[in-house]
Amino acid sequence: MIVVTGATGNVGRVLTRTLAEVGEQVTAVSRHAAAVPDGVRHLAADLAEPAGLEPALTGAKALFLLLSGDLHAAGASPTDIIGKAAASGVRRGVLLSSLGVASRPFGTTRLAMRELEDALRESGLDWVILRPGGFASNALWWAESVRAHRVVPAPFGDIGVPVIDPADIAEVAAACLLDDQHTGGVYELTGPQVITPRQQTEAIAAALGAPVRFHELTRDEAKAAMTESMPAELADDTLDILGSPNPAELRVSPDVQRILGRAPRSFAGWATRNVTAFR
């Protein structure tokens, strides 16, 4: 049995399906009831209360750990989840961390994630750490505005990073859960090229076959929107990267190619596959 947390999100949903398609038994964990693929068990649990995970962890061989925004907040203790997994006999843990742990190691949220990485390394589990950069699916923040007004509102219109398709993260995670050769690996996951918000807007317009206008937000405007769904510190950390990426954050990593044997998917491809969200 493999336990997938965050199983209804952009990464977890694809990972759950991928594992089920290759015949693995999967327990999909999310905070609320959700539809899952045939043959997959679902457990509604709040990761802020690790004891709720015990029914899923009992008898499991591996855990994919993805933290929602509230588990980055002050007072949260996600390391307890790793402790519960080890105590339950789980043998392998794959953690979805962040590129910022390496590129900006002293930010508050990065220090917390580093602590979680260290807890996994010291847990006794076979471990793998995945450090993605920006997600292509963050463009879904713009979906309502595109549908209603054909406008993408975003800060830093001409500053880009190599955003990664969450489906690539999921496929890498599946490989790391299933193949012992990745034990002890720390993988940086990016898309194939740097792309700016203005260029992302053009890709969405091409997928729609309709004009879409770019509207540049101030940093304060962007932060106000982001803090509706994440802690303010995490929003600030994210905006620091988006507004002034350093060389580590601009680097296109070879790790997706190395693990999957193919180049990472493009943002244009992601936009085409997800175009219904913008219609």
C-alpha positions as CSV (number, residue, x, y, z in Angstrom):
1,M,0.0,0.0,0.0
2,I,1.2,3.5,-0.9
3,V,-0.3,6.5,0.9
4,V,-0.6,9.7,-1.1
5,T,-1.3,12.9,0.9
6,G,-2.7,15.9,-0.9
7,A,-4.3,13.4,-3.2
8,T,-6.9,15.7,-4.7
9,G,-4.4,18.4,-5.7
10,N,-2.6,19.1,-9.0
11,V,0.3,16.7,-8.1
12,G,-1.5,14.2,-5.9
13,R,-4.4,13.5,-8.2
14,V,-2.1,12.5,-11.1
15,L,0.2,10.6,-8.8
16,T,-2.7,8.6,-7.4
17,R,-3.9,7.7,-10.9
18,T,-0.4,6.8,-12.1
19,L,0.2,4.4,-9.2
20,A,-3.2,2.8,-9.6
21,E,-2.7,2.3,-13.3
22,V,0.5,0.3,-12.7
23,G,-1.4,-2.0,-10.2
24,E,-0.3,-0.5,-6.9
25,Q,-2.7,-0.4,-3.9
26,V,-3.2,3.3,-3.0
27,T,-4.7,5.1,-0.1
28,A,-5.6,8.7,-1.2
29,V,-5.6,11.2,1.7
30,S,-7.3,14.6,1.5
31,R,-9.0,16.8,4.0
32,H,-12.5,16.3,2.5
33,A,-14.4,13.5,0.8
34,A,-13.4,13.2,-2.9
35,A,-13.8,11.0,-5.9
36,V,-10.8,8.7,-6.6
37,P,-9.9,6.2,-9.3
38,D,-11.5,2.8,-9.1
39,G,-9.7,0.5,-6.7
40,V,-8.2,3.4,-4.7
41,R,-9.1,3.7,-1.0
42,H,-9.9,7.3,0.2
43,L,-9.3,8.6,3.7
44,A,-10.5,12.1,4.8
45,A,-7.9,13.4,7.3
46,D,-6.5,16.7,8.4
47,L,-2.7,16.5,8.3
48,A,-2.6,19.1,11.1
49,E,-3.7,16.2,13.3
50,P,-1.3,13.4,12.5
51,A,-3.2,10.8,14.6
52,G,-5.9,10.9,11.9
53,L,-3.4,9.4,9.4
54,E,-2.9,6.2,11.5
55,P,-5.6,4.2,9.7
56,A,-3.9,5.0,6.4
57,L,-0.4,4.3,7.5
58,T,-1.1,0.9,9.1
59,G,0.3,-1.7,6.7
60,A,1.6,0.9,4.2
61,K,5.0,0.5,2.6
62,A,5.5,4.0,1.3
63,L,4.3,7.6,1.9
64,F,4.2,10.6,-0.4
65,L,4.1,13.7,1.8
66,L,2.8,17.0,0.4
67,L,2.1,19.9,2.8
68,S,-0.8,22.2,2.3
69,G,-0.3,25.9,3.0
70,D,-1.6,25.7,6.6
71,L,1.1,23.2,7.6
72,H,3.7,25.9,6.8
73,A,2.0,28.2,9.4
74,A,3.4,28.9,12.9
75,G,2.4,26.2,15.4
76,A,2.1,23.4,12.8
77,S,4.2,20.3,13.4
78,P,4.4,18.3,10.2
79,T,7.5,16.4,11.4
80,D,5.0,14.4,13.6
81,I,3.6,12.9,10.4
82,I,7.0,11.4,9.6
83,G,7.3,10.1,13.1
84,K,3.8,8.4,12.8
85,A,4.9,6.9,9.5
86,A,8.1,5.4,10.9
87,A,6.2,4.1,13.9
88,S,3.6,2.4,11.7
89,G,6.3,0.5,9.7
90,V,6.3,2.6,6.6
91,R,9.6,1.9,4.8
92,R,9.9,4.7,2.2
93,G,9.0,8.4,2.3
94,V,9.0,10.8,-0.6
95,L,8.7,14.4,0.4
96,L,7.6,17.2,-1.9
97,S,9.8,20.0,-0.6
98,S,10.8,23.2,-2.4
99,L,13.6,24.5,-4.5
100,G,13.7,27.5,-2.1
101,V,15.3,25.2,0.5
102,A,18.5,25.4,-1.6
103,S,18.1,28.7,-3.4
104,R,17.0,30.8,-0.4
105,P,17.8,28.7,2.7
106,F,17.3,31.3,5.3
107,G,13.7,32.3,4.6
108,T,11.2,31.5,7.4
109,T,9.2,28.9,5.4
110,R,12.4,27.5,3.9
111,L,13.9,26.9,7.4
112,A,10.7,25.0,8.3
113,M,10.9,22.9,5.2
114,R,14.6,22.2,5.8
115,E,13.7,21.0,9.2
116,L,11.2,18.6,7.6
117,E,13.7,17.3,5.1
118,D,16.1,16.7,8.0
119,A,13.4,14.8,10.0
120,L,12.8,12.6,7.0
121,R,16.6,11.9,6.6
122,E,16.8,11.0,10.2
123,S,13.6,8.9,10.4
124,G,15.1,5.6,9.5
125,L,12.9,5.5,6.3
126,D,14.3,5.1,2.9
127,W,13.9,8.7,1.6
128,V,13.7,10.8,-1.5
129,I,13.3,14.6,-1.5
130,L,11.8,16.4,-4.4
131,R,12.4,20.2,-4.8
132,P,10.3,21.7,-7.5
133,G,10.4,25.3,-8.5
134,G,7.3,27.2,-9.6
135,F,4.3,25.2,-10.7
136,A,2.6,25.8,-14.1
137,S,-0.7,25.2,-12.3
138,N,-0.3,28.4,-10.4
139,A,-1.7,29.9,-13.5
140,L,-5.1,28.6,-12.4
141,W,-5.1,31.6,-10.0
142,W,-5.9,33.6,-13.2
143,A,-8.7,31.3,-14.4
144,E,-11.6,33.2,-13.1
145,S,-10.3,36.5,-14.5
146,V,-9.6,35.0,-17.9
147,R,-13.0,33.4,-18.0
148,A,-14.8,36.6,-17.0
149,H,-12.6,39.3,-18.6
150,R,-9.9,37.7,-20.7
151,V,-7.3,39.2,-18.5
152,V,-4.3,37.7,-16.6
153,P,-3.6,39.8,-13.5
154,A,-0.1,39.1,-12.2
155,P,3.0,40.9,-10.9
156,F,6.5,41.0,-12.5
157,G,5.2,40.5,-16.0
158,D,8.6,40.3,-17.7
159,I,10.5,38.3,-15.1
160,G,10.3,34.5,-15.5
161,V,11.3,31.2,-13.9
162,P,11.3,27.7,-15.4
163,V,7.9,26.6,-14.1
164,I,7.2,22.8,-14.0
165,D,4.1,20.9,-15.0
166,P,2.6,19.2,-11.9
167,A,2.1,16.0,-14.0
168,D,5.9,15.8,-14.3
169,I,6.3,16.1,-10.5
170,A,3.8,13.3,-10.1
171,E,5.5,11.0,-12.6
172,V,8.9,11.7,-10.9
173,A,7.3,11.0,-7.5
174,A,5.8,7.7,-8.8
175,A,9.3,6.6,-10.0
176,C,10.8,7.5,-6.6
177,L,8.1,5.6,-4.7
178,L,8.5,2.5,-6.8
179,D,12.3,2.3,-7.6
180,D,14.9,1.8,-4.9
181,Q,17.6,3.3,-7.1
182,H,16.3,6.8,-6.1
183,T,16.8,6.2,-2.4
184,G,18.7,9.1,-0.9
185,G,18.2,11.3,-3.9
186,V,17.5,15.0,-3.7
187,Y,16.0,16.2,-7.1
188,E,15.4,19.7,-8.3
189,L,12.5,19.8,-10.7
190,T,11.9,22.5,-13.3
191,G,10.3,23.0,-16.6
192,P,12.3,23.1,-19.9
193,Q,12.7,26.9,-20.1
194,V,12.3,30.2,-18.3
195,I,8.9,31.7,-19.0
196,T,7.4,35.0,-17.9
197,P,3.8,35.8,-16.9
198,R,3.4,37.8,-20.1
199,Q,4.6,34.7,-22.1
200,Q,2.3,32.5,-20.1
201,T,-0.6,34.8,-21.0
202,E,0.3,34.4,-24.7
203,A,0.3,30.6,-24.2
204,I,-3.1,30.6,-22.6
205,A,-4.5,32.8,-25.4
206,A,-3.1,30.4,-28.0
207,A,-4.7,27.5,-26.2
208,L,-8.0,29.4,-26.1
209,G,-7.8,30.7,-29.6
210,A,-8.8,34.1,-28.3
211,P,-7.0,37.3,-27.2
212,V,-6.1,37.5,-23.5
213,R,-4.7,40.7,-22.1
214,F,-1.9,40.9,-19.4
215,H,-2.5,43.3,-16.5
216,E,0.5,43.9,-14.2
217,L,-0.3,43.9,-10.5
218,T,1.8,45.7,-7.9
219,R,3.5,43.4,-5.3
220,D,1.1,44.6,-2.6
221,E,-1.9,43.7,-4.8
222,A,-0.5,40.3,-5.6
223,K,0.2,39.6,-1.9
224,A,-3.3,40.6,-0.9
225,A,-4.7,38.0,-3.4
226,M,-2.2,35.3,-2.4
227,T,-2.9,35.6,1.3
228,E,-6.4,34.5,0.8
229,S,-5.1,31.0,0.3
230,M,-1.7,30.9,2.0
231,P,0.2,32.3,5.1
232,A,1.6,35.9,4.6
233,E,5.2,34.7,5.1
234,L,4.8,32.1,2.3
235,A,3.3,34.7,0.0
236,D,6.2,37.0,0.7
237,D,8.8,34.2,0.1
238,T,7.0,33.4,-3.2
239,L,6.9,37.0,-4.4
240,D,10.6,37.4,-3.5
241,I,11.4,34.6,-5.9
242,L,9.0,35.8,-8.7
243,G,10.2,39.3,-8.5
244,S,13.9,38.7,-8.3
245,P,14.9,35.1,-9.1
246,N,18.5,34.3,-8.4
247,P,20.7,32.1,-10.6
248,A,19.6,28.9,-8.8
249,E,16.0,29.7,-9.5
250,L,16.6,30.5,-13.1
251,R,18.6,27.2,-13.7
252,V,16.9,24.6,-15.8
253,S,17.5,21.3,-14.0
254,P,18.3,18.0,-15.8
255,D,16.6,15.9,-13.1
256,V,13.2,15.3,-14.8
257,Q,15.1,14.1,-17.9
258,R,17.4,12.0,-15.8
259,I,14.5,10.2,-14.0
260,L,11.9,10.0,-16.7
261,G,14.1,9.7,-19.7
262,R,12.4,12.6,-21.5
263,A,12.4,16.4,-21.4
264,P,9.9,18.1,-19.0
265,R,6.6,19.3,-20.5
266,S,6.2,22.9,-21.6
267,F,3.9,25.5,-20.1
268,A,2.2,25.7,-23.5
269,G,1.4,22.0,-23.3
270,W,0.0,22.4,-19.8
271,A,-2.2,25.3,-21.0
272,T,-3.5,23.2,-23.8
273,R,-4.4,20.3,-21.6
274,N,-6.1,22.5,-19.0
275,V,-7.7,25.0,-21.4
276,T,-11.2,24.2,-20.1
277,A,-10.4,26.0,-16.8
278,F,-10.0,29.2,-18.7
279,R,-13.1,29.0,-21.0
